[in-house]
Amino acid sequence: MIKRDLLTDEEYFASRSTQRFKNSENRIKYWNDKAKNFRQSIASTTKPLQNNIRILEELMVGTDEGIFHREFLLGKSYCLNTYSSIVLYQKKEHFAIHNYLVIPISDFKIKFIKYKK
């Protein structure tokens, strides 16, 4: 059965009906390229989120609650408008980053609470 390779678009003789690539190198390269393109397309949201999680993990060592000044967080390269979910806490909805609730106290102070999912 003659088929076309998905990566190189060249014709080859398929030894199985489900075979989609001429060889394993083409198959691996095709799926690696596809995964890389996907990671690059979502990097604008995942990188700030990962950075925020890293910063919070560093700041919240040994404590479940912390209040930080907005300017301090900006100095640590914390992105103030990136969240991963909305969580119901004490009958109110709050933004959350991974397993940290984000509760604005004032225009300058933000409270973070570590919670279990």
DSSP file (Angstrom, degrees, kcal/mol; ACC not computed):
  #  RESIDUE AA STRUCTURE BP1 BP2  ACC     N-H-->O    O-->H-N    N-H-->O    O-->H-N    TCO  KAPPA ALPHA  PHI   PSI    X-CA   Y-CA   Z-CA
    1    1 A M              0   0    0      0, 0.0    13,-3.1     0, 0.0     2,-0.4   0.000 360.0 360.0 360.0 125.5    0.0    0.0    0.0
    2    2 A I  E     +A   13   0A   0     11,-0.2     2,-0.3     9,-0.1    11,-0.2  -0.740 360.0 167.0 -89.7 129.5    1.5    3.4   -1.1
    3    3 A K  E     -A   12   0A   0      9,-2.6     9,-2.3    -2,-0.4     2,-0.5  -0.850  33.5-114.0-133.8 169.9    1.1    6.2    1.4
    4    4 A R  E     -A   11   0A   0     -2,-0.3     7,-0.2     7,-0.2     2,-0.2  -0.924  30.5-118.9-110.0 133.3    2.4    9.7    1.9
    5    5 A D     >  -     0   0    0      5,-2.7     4,-1.6    -2,-0.5    16,-0.2  -0.485  15.8-140.1 -67.4 133.6    4.6   10.6    4.9
    6    6 A L  T  4 S+     0   0    0     14,-1.4    -1,-0.1    -2,-0.2    15,-0.1   0.786  98.2  40.5 -68.0 -27.6    3.0   13.3    7.1
    7    7 A L  T  4 S+     0   0    0      3,-0.1    -1,-0.2     1,-0.1    14,-0.1   0.939 130.8  20.0 -85.7 -53.6    6.3   15.0    7.7
    8    8 A T  T  4 S-     0   0    0      2,-0.1    -2,-0.2     0, 0.0     3,-0.1   0.592  88.8-134.9 -97.5 -12.0    8.1   14.9    4.4
    9    9 A D     <  +     0   0    0     -4,-1.6     2,-0.3     1,-0.2    -3,-0.1   0.713  57.5 139.6  62.6  23.2    5.1   14.3    2.1
   10   10 A E        -     0   0    0      1,-0.1    -5,-2.7    -5,-0.0    -1,-0.2  -0.683  56.0-109.7 -95.1 153.1    7.1   11.7    0.2
   11   11 A E  E     +A    4   0A   0     -2,-0.3     2,-0.3    -7,-0.2    -7,-0.2  -0.532  42.6 166.2 -81.0 146.3    5.6    8.4   -1.0
   12   12 A Y  E     -A    3   0A   0     -9,-2.3    -9,-2.6    -2,-0.2     2,-0.7  -0.968  42.1-101.9-151.7 163.0    6.5    5.1    0.7
   13   13 A F  E     -A    2   0A   0     -2,-0.3     2,-0.4   -11,-0.2   -11,-0.2  -0.832  38.3-142.6 -92.3 115.2    5.3    1.6    0.8
   14   14 A A        -     0   0    0    -13,-3.1     8,-0.1    -2,-0.7     3,-0.0  -0.624  12.3-163.6 -81.7 130.4    3.4    1.0    4.1
   15   15 A S  S    S+     0   0    0     -2,-0.4     2,-0.3     1,-0.1    -1,-0.1   0.642  79.9  38.3 -86.1 -15.6    3.9   -2.3    5.8
   16   16 A R  S >  S-     0   0    0    -15,-0.1     3,-0.9     1,-0.1    -1,-0.1  -0.948  80.3-126.1-130.9 154.5    0.9   -1.8    8.0
   17   17 A S  T 3  S+     0   0    0     -2,-0.3    -1,-0.1     1,-0.2    -3,-0.0   0.764 111.9  49.1 -70.6 -23.5   -2.5   -0.2    7.3
   18   18 A T  T 3  S+     0   0    0     -3,-0.0    -1,-0.2     2,-0.0     2,-0.2   0.436  80.8 120.3 -95.2   0.5   -2.1    2.2   10.2
   19   19 A Q    <   +     0   0    0     -3,-0.9    -5,-0.1     1,-0.1     3,-0.1  -0.482  30.3 170.9 -68.9 129.8    1.4    3.3    9.4
   20   20 A R        +     0   0    0     -2,-0.2   -14,-1.4     1,-0.1     2,-0.3   0.486  57.4  54.6-117.8  -8.4    1.6    7.1    8.8
   21   21 A F  S    S-     0   0    0    -16,-0.2    -1,-0.1     1,-0.1     3,-0.1  -0.939  72.3-131.1-130.8 151.5    5.3    7.8    8.5
   22   22 A K  S    S-     0   0    0     -2,-0.3     2,-0.3     1,-0.1    -1,-0.1   0.888  90.2  -4.4 -66.3 -40.2    8.1    6.3    6.4
   23   23 A N  S  > S-     0   0    0     -3,-0.1     4,-1.7     1,-0.1     3,-0.2  -0.918  75.4 -99.4-148.6 172.6   10.4    5.7    9.4
   24   24 A S  H  > S+     0   0    0     -2,-0.3     4,-2.7     1,-0.2     5,-0.2   0.817 116.5  60.7 -69.2 -30.5   10.6    6.3   13.1
   25   25 A E  H  > S+     0   0    0      1,-0.2     4,-2.5     2,-0.2    -1,-0.2   0.916 106.4  46.9 -62.6 -42.0   12.8    9.4   12.8
   26   26 A N  H  > S+     0   0    0      2,-0.2     4,-2.5     1,-0.2    -1,-0.2   0.899 112.2  50.8 -65.3 -40.2   10.0   11.1   10.8
   27   27 A R  H  X S+     0   0    0     -4,-1.7     4,-2.2     2,-0.2     5,-0.2   0.939 112.5  45.2 -62.7 -47.4    7.4   10.1   13.3
   28   28 A I  H  X S+     0   0    0     -4,-2.7     4,-2.4     1,-0.2     5,-0.2   0.923 114.5  48.1 -63.4 -45.8    9.4   11.4   16.3
   29   29 A K  H  X S+     0   0    0     -4,-2.5     4,-2.6    -5,-0.2     5,-0.2   0.901 110.2  52.8 -62.8 -41.1   10.3   14.7   14.5
   30   30 A Y  H  X S+     0   0    0     -4,-2.5     4,-2.1     1,-0.2    -2,-0.2   0.946 114.2  40.4 -59.6 -50.6    6.6   15.2   13.5
   31   31 A W  H  X S+     0   0    0     -4,-2.2     4,-2.3     2,-0.2    -1,-0.2   0.848 115.0  51.9 -71.9 -33.9    5.3   14.8   17.0
   32   32 A N  H  X S+     0   0    0     -4,-2.4     4,-2.4    -5,-0.2    -1,-0.2   0.918 111.5  47.6 -65.6 -42.5    8.1   16.8   18.7
   33   33 A D  H  X S+     0   0    0     -4,-2.6     4,-2.4    -5,-0.2    -2,-0.2   0.900 111.6  50.5 -63.8 -40.6    7.6   19.7   16.2
   34   34 A K  H  X S+     0   0    0     -4,-2.1     4,-1.9    -5,-0.2    -2,-0.2   0.920 112.3  46.3 -64.1 -44.0    3.8   19.6   16.9
   35   35 A A  H  X S+     0   0    0     -4,-2.3     4,-2.5     2,-0.2    -2,-0.2   0.891 112.0  51.7 -65.2 -39.9    4.4   19.7   20.7
   36   36 A K  H  X S+     0   0    0     -4,-2.4     4,-2.4     2,-0.2    -2,-0.2   0.918 109.2  49.7 -63.4 -44.3    6.9   22.5   20.4
   37   37 A N  H  X S+     0   0    0     -4,-2.4     4,-1.8     2,-0.2    -1,-0.2   0.889 111.3  49.6 -62.4 -39.6    4.5   24.6   18.3
   38   38 A F  H  X S+     0   0    0     -4,-1.9     4,-1.5     2,-0.2    -2,-0.2   0.935 110.4  49.5 -64.8 -46.0    1.8   24.0   20.9
   39   39 A R  H  < S+     0   0    0     -4,-2.5     4,-0.5     1,-0.2     3,-0.2   0.898 111.8  49.5 -60.0 -40.3    4.1   25.0   23.8
   40   40 A Q  H >< S+     0   0    0     -4,-2.4     3,-0.5     1,-0.2     4,-0.3   0.853 107.1  55.1 -67.3 -34.1    5.1   28.2   21.9
   41   41 A S  H 3< S+     0   0    0     -4,-1.8     3,-0.2     1,-0.2    -1,-0.2   0.802 115.9  36.6 -71.0 -27.8    1.5   29.1   21.2
   42   42 A I  T >X S+     0   0    0     -4,-1.5     4,-2.3    -3,-0.2     3,-1.3   0.353  87.9  99.8-104.1   6.1    0.5   29.0   24.8
   43   43 A A  H <>  +     0   0    0     -3,-0.5     4,-2.0    -4,-0.5    -1,-0.2   0.795  70.0  68.2 -63.3 -29.5    3.8   30.4   26.2
   44   44 A S  H 34 S+     0   0    0     -4,-0.3    -1,-0.3    -3,-0.2    -2,-0.1   0.764 114.9  27.5 -65.6 -22.7    2.3   33.9   26.6
   45   45 A T  H <> S+     0   0    0     -3,-1.3     4,-1.4     2,-0.1    -2,-0.2   0.754 120.9  51.1-104.2 -34.5    0.1   32.6   29.4
   46   46 A T  H  X S+     0   0    0     -4,-2.3     4,-2.9     2,-0.2     5,-0.2   0.877 104.5  56.1 -75.1 -35.5    2.0   29.7   30.8
   47   47 A K  H  X S+     0   0    0     -4,-2.0     4,-2.4    -5,-0.2     5,-0.2   0.944 110.2  43.3 -65.0 -48.1    5.3   31.6   31.4
   48   48 A P  H  > S+     0   0    0      0, 0.0     4,-2.4     0, 0.0    31,-0.3   0.893 115.5  50.9 -62.8 -35.9    3.9   34.3   33.6
   49   49 A L  H  X S+     0   0    0     -4,-1.4     4,-2.3     2,-0.2    -2,-0.2   0.928 111.4  46.3 -65.7 -45.1    1.8   31.8   35.5
   50   50 A Q  H  X S+     0   0    0     -4,-2.9     4,-2.3     1,-0.2    -1,-0.2   0.887 112.3  51.7 -63.3 -38.8    4.8   29.5   36.1
   51   51 A N  H  X S+     0   0    0     -4,-2.4     4,-2.4    -5,-0.2    -2,-0.2   0.918 109.5  49.5 -64.1 -43.4    6.8   32.6   37.1
   52   52 A N  H  X S+     0   0    0     -4,-2.4     4,-2.7     2,-0.2    -2,-0.2   0.909 111.0  49.6 -62.3 -42.3    4.1   33.6   39.6
   53   53 A I  H  X S+     0   0    0     -4,-2.3     4,-2.7     2,-0.2    -1,-0.2   0.916 110.6  50.4 -62.7 -42.9    4.0   30.1   41.1
   54   54 A R  H  X S+     0   0    0     -4,-2.3     4,-1.8     2,-0.2    -2,-0.2   0.920 112.0  47.4 -61.0 -44.4    7.8   30.1   41.5
   55   55 A I  H  X S+     0   0    0     -4,-2.4     4,-2.4     2,-0.2    -2,-0.2   0.923 113.3  47.6 -64.0 -45.2    7.7   33.5   43.2
   56   56 A L  H  X S+     0   0    0     -4,-2.7     4,-2.5     1,-0.2    -2,-0.2   0.894 109.3  53.1 -65.5 -39.4    4.8   32.4   45.6
   57   57 A E  H  < S+     0   0    0     -4,-2.7    -1,-0.2     1,-0.2    -2,-0.2   0.896 112.2  46.7 -60.3 -39.0    6.6   29.1   46.4
   58   58 A E  H >< S+     0   0    0     -4,-1.8     3,-0.7    -5,-0.2    -2,-0.2   0.908 117.1  42.2 -68.7 -43.1    9.7   31.1   47.3
   59   59 A L  H 3< S+     0   0    0     -4,-2.4    -2,-0.2     1,-0.2    -1,-0.2   0.805 112.7  51.9 -75.5 -30.2    7.8   33.7   49.4
   60   60 A M  T >< S+     0   0    0     -4,-2.5     3,-1.6    -5,-0.2     2,-0.3   0.108  70.9 143.2-100.0  22.1    5.4   31.3   51.2
   61   61 A V  T <  S+     0   0    0     -3,-0.7     3,-0.1     1,-0.3    -3,-0.1  -0.465  79.9   0.8 -64.1 123.9    8.0   28.8   52.6
   62   62 A G  T 3  S+     0   0    0     -2,-0.3     2,-0.3     1,-0.2    -1,-0.3   0.517 119.7  83.6  79.1   5.2    6.9   27.7   56.0
   63   63 A T    <   -     0   0    0     -3,-1.6    -1,-0.2     1,-0.1     3,-0.1  -0.974  58.4-155.5-139.6 153.9    3.7   29.7   56.1
   64   64 A D  S    S+     0   0    0     -2,-0.3    50,-3.2     1,-0.2     2,-0.3   0.510  83.3  40.2-102.8  -8.3    0.1   29.3   54.8
   65   65 A E  E     +B  113   0B   0     48,-0.2     2,-0.3     2,-0.0    48,-0.2  -0.997  60.5 168.1-142.9 143.2   -0.7   33.0   54.7
   66   66 A G  E     -B  112   0B   0     46,-2.2    46,-3.2    -2,-0.3     2,-0.5  -0.974  21.5-150.7-157.3 143.8    1.1   36.1   53.6
   67   67 A I  E     -B  111   0B   0     -2,-0.3     2,-0.4    44,-0.2    44,-0.2  -0.969  24.1-179.6-115.7 127.6    0.5   39.8   52.9
   68   68 A F  E     -B  110   0B   0     42,-2.7    42,-2.5    -2,-0.5     2,-0.2  -0.949  29.2-111.7-130.4 147.7    2.7   41.5   50.4
   69   69 A H  E  >  -B  109   0B   0     -2,-0.4     4,-2.0    40,-0.2    40,-0.2  -0.512  25.7-126.0 -75.9 143.6    2.9   45.0   49.0
   70   70 A R  H  > S+     0   0    0     38,-3.5     4,-2.3     1,-0.2     5,-0.2   0.888 110.1  50.7 -56.5 -44.0    2.1   45.4   45.3
   71   71 A E  H  > S+     0   0    0     37,-0.3     4,-2.1     1,-0.2    -1,-0.2   0.855 107.0  54.5 -67.0 -35.0    5.4   47.1   44.5
   72   72 A F  H  > S+     0   0    0      2,-0.2     4,-1.1     1,-0.2    -1,-0.2   0.930 110.0  47.0 -61.9 -44.8    7.3   44.4   46.2
   73   73 A L  H  <>S+     0   0    0     -4,-2.0     5,-2.6     1,-0.2     3,-0.4   0.903 111.0  51.0 -64.8 -41.4    5.6   41.8   44.0
   74   74 A L  H ><5S+     0   0    0     -4,-2.3     3,-1.5     1,-0.2    -1,-0.2   0.873 106.4  56.0 -63.0 -36.0    6.2   43.9   40.9
   75   75 A G  H 3<5S+     0   0    0     -4,-2.1    -1,-0.2     1,-0.3    -2,-0.2   0.788 104.8  52.1 -64.9 -28.0    9.9   44.1   41.9
   76   76 A K  T 3<5S-     0   0    0     -4,-1.1    -1,-0.3    -3,-0.4    -2,-0.2   0.354 123.6-107.7 -87.5   5.3   10.0   40.3   42.0
   77   77 A S  T < 5 +     0   0    0     -3,-1.5     2,-0.3     1,-0.2    -3,-0.2   0.760  61.1 164.6  72.4  29.2    8.6   40.2   38.4
   78   78 A Y      < -     0   0    0     -5,-2.6     2,-0.7    -6,-0.1    -1,-0.2  -0.617  36.0-133.9 -75.8 133.3    5.2   39.0   39.6
   79   79 A C    >   -     0   0    0    -31,-0.3     3,-1.1    -2,-0.3    -1,-0.0  -0.820  14.1-161.6 -92.9 113.0    2.5   39.4   37.0
   80   80 A L  T 3  S+     0   0    0     -2,-0.7    -1,-0.1     1,-0.2    -2,-0.0   0.661  83.0  49.9 -72.9 -17.7   -0.6   40.9   38.7
   81   81 A N  T 3  S+     0   0    0      2,-0.0     2,-0.5     0, 0.0    -1,-0.2   0.027  85.9  98.5-113.3  28.4   -3.2   40.0   36.1
   82   82 A T    <   +     0   0    0     -3,-1.1     2,-0.3   -34,-0.1    -3,-0.1  -0.967  42.9 160.4-119.4 122.4   -2.4   36.3   35.6
   83   83 A Y        -     0   0    0     -2,-0.5    14,-0.2     1,-0.1     3,-0.1  -0.923  33.4-152.2-135.6 158.9   -4.5   33.7   37.4
   84   84 A S  S    S-     0   0    0     12,-2.7     2,-0.3    -2,-0.3    13,-0.2   0.673  72.8 -15.0-105.2 -21.9   -5.2   30.0   36.9
   85   85 A S  E     -C   96   0B   0     11,-1.8    11,-2.5     2,-0.0     2,-0.4  -0.968  57.5-108.3-164.7 176.5   -8.7   29.6   38.4
   86   86 A I  E     -C   95   0B   0     -2,-0.3     2,-0.4     9,-0.2     9,-0.2  -0.992  35.0-166.7-120.8 131.6  -11.5   31.1   40.5
   87   87 A V  E     -C   94   0B   0      7,-3.2     7,-2.7    -2,-0.4     2,-0.6  -0.934  22.3-126.1-124.6 140.6  -12.1   29.5   43.9
   88   88 A L  E     +C   93   0B   0     -2,-0.4     2,-0.4     5,-0.2     5,-0.2  -0.768  37.7 169.5 -83.9 118.7  -15.0   29.7   46.3
   89   89 A Y  E >   -C   92   0B   0      3,-3.4     3,-1.2    -2,-0.6    -2,-0.0  -0.981  66.6 -12.5-137.2 120.5  -13.6   30.7   49.7
   90   90 A Q  T 3  S-     0   0    0     -2,-0.4    -1,-0.1     1,-0.3     3,-0.1   0.903 128.3 -54.9  52.7  47.3  -15.7   31.8   52.7
   91   91 A K  T 3  S+     0   0    0      1,-0.2     2,-0.3    -3,-0.0    -1,-0.3   0.641 121.9  98.6  64.1  19.4  -18.7   32.2   50.4
   92   92 A K  E <  S-C   89   0B   0     -3,-1.2    -3,-3.4    -5,-0.0     2,-0.4  -0.974  73.6-120.2-131.0 148.6  -16.9   34.5   48.0
   93   93 A E  E     +C   88   0B   0     -2,-0.3     2,-0.3    -5,-0.2    -5,-0.2  -0.744  34.8 178.2 -88.7 133.9  -15.2   33.9   44.7
   94   94 A H  E     -C   87   0B   0     -7,-2.7    -7,-3.2    -2,-0.4     9,-0.1  -0.958  31.6-108.2-131.8 150.3  -11.5   34.7   44.6
   95   95 A F  E     -CD  86 102B   0      7,-0.6     7,-2.8    -2,-0.3     2,-0.3  -0.435  38.6-163.0 -70.3 153.4   -8.8   34.4   41.9
   96   96 A A  E     -CD  85 101B   0    -11,-2.5   -12,-2.7     5,-0.2   -11,-1.8  -0.986  20.7-151.7-140.3 150.4   -6.2   31.7   42.5
   97   97 A I  E >  S- D   0 100B   0      3,-2.8     3,-1.7    -2,-0.3     2,-0.6  -0.964  73.0 -54.9-121.3 110.4   -2.8   30.8   41.2
   98   98 A H  T 3  S-     0   0    0     -2,-0.5   -49,-0.0     1,-0.3   -45,-0.0  -0.430 126.3 -15.6  56.9-106.4   -2.3   27.0   41.4
   99   99 A N  T 3  S+     0   0    0     -2,-0.6    16,-2.4    -3,-0.1     2,-0.4  -0.060 118.0  96.5-117.1  34.0   -3.0   26.4   45.1
  100  100 A Y  E <   -DE  97 114B   0     -3,-1.7    -3,-2.8    14,-0.2     2,-0.3  -0.986  64.3-141.4-123.5 124.2   -2.8   30.0   46.3
  101  101 A L  E     -DE  96 113B   0     12,-3.2    12,-1.4    -2,-0.4     2,-0.6  -0.615  13.0-147.3 -77.2 142.9   -5.8   32.3   46.8
  102  102 A V  E     +DE  95 112B   0     -7,-2.8    -7,-0.6    -2,-0.3    10,-0.2  -0.951  21.2 175.5-115.1 111.4   -5.2   35.9   45.8
  103  103 A I  E     - E   0 111B   0      8,-3.2     8,-3.2    -2,-0.6     2,-0.3  -0.937  23.1-142.7-121.5 108.9   -7.2   38.3   47.9
  104  104 A P  E     - E   0 110B   0      0, 0.0     6,-0.2     0, 0.0     3,-0.1  -0.554  18.3-179.5 -69.1 128.1   -6.7   42.1   47.4
  105  105 A I        -     0   0    0      4,-2.1     2,-0.2    -2,-0.3     5,-0.2   0.835  66.3 -21.6 -94.4 -42.9   -6.8   43.9   50.7
  106  106 A S  S    S-     0   0    0      3,-1.6    -1,-0.3     0, 0.0     0, 0.0  -0.805  83.6 -76.0-148.0-171.1   -6.3   47.4   49.4
  107  107 A D  S    S+     0   0    0     -2,-0.2     3,-0.0     1,-0.2     0, 0.0   0.730 131.9  30.7 -66.2 -19.9   -4.9   49.1   46.4
  108  108 A F  S    S+     0   0    0      1,-0.1   -38,-3.5   -38,-0.1     2,-0.4   0.621 110.5  65.8-115.1 -17.1   -1.4   48.3   47.7
  109  109 A K  E     -B   69   0B   0    -40,-0.2    -4,-2.1   -39,-0.1    -3,-1.6  -0.896  52.9-171.0-117.3 140.1   -1.6   45.1   49.6
  110  110 A I  E     -BE  68 104B   0    -42,-2.5   -42,-2.7    -2,-0.4     2,-0.4  -0.995  11.7-149.0-128.9 131.7   -2.4   41.6   48.4
  111  111 A K  E     -BE  67 103B   0     -8,-3.2    -8,-3.2    -2,-0.4     2,-0.4  -0.849   9.1-163.2-102.4 134.5   -3.0   38.6   50.7
  112  112 A F  E     -BE  66 102B   0    -46,-3.2   -46,-2.2    -2,-0.4     2,-0.4  -0.963   3.8-170.3-117.5 134.2   -2.1   35.1   49.6
  113  113 A I  E     -BE  65 101B   0    -12,-1.4   -12,-3.2    -2,-0.4     2,-0.4  -0.990  18.4-136.9-125.7 126.3   -3.5   32.0   51.3
  114  114 A K  E     + E   0 100B   0    -50,-3.2     2,-0.3    -2,-0.4   -14,-0.2  -0.691  33.3 177.0 -79.8 130.2   -2.2   28.5   50.6
  115  115 A Y        -     0   0    0    -16,-2.4     2,-0.4    -2,-0.4    -2,-0.0  -0.908  30.2-115.9-132.9 161.4   -5.1   26.1   50.3
  116  116 A K              0   0    0     -2,-0.3   -17,-0.0     1,-0.1   -16,-0.0  -0.808 360.0 360.0 -96.7 136.4   -5.7   22.4   49.5
  117  117 A K              0   0    0     -2,-0.4    -1,-0.1     0, 0.0   -18,-0.0   0.468 360.0 360.0 -77.6 360.0   -7.6   21.5   46.3
